[in-house]
């Protein structure tokens, strides 16, 4: 759909930085053949998403033993 050129003579981070500047955004999302990539190009956006908002984006597997087998209606890890 789009022609994305990645130069072989420079590190990938240079390409990612260029995409960030081209789209005027510190956060760039790329989907390459079903592989999802979120590229964070600044310390500020990295700290915001991975430190301050990590609870929004982290996921824990379901606790089958605690919830289903023991008939608990709540999840004490997520409460």
LINLIN-V166488 format. One line per field, one symbol per residue. psi: psi as a letter, one per 40 degrees, with the letter a starting at -180 (. if undefined). Layout:
psi=???
This chain:
psi=dihhhhheeiidddddddddddefiehhhhhhfehhhhhheiddddddddddfdddeiiiiigddddddefheihdde.
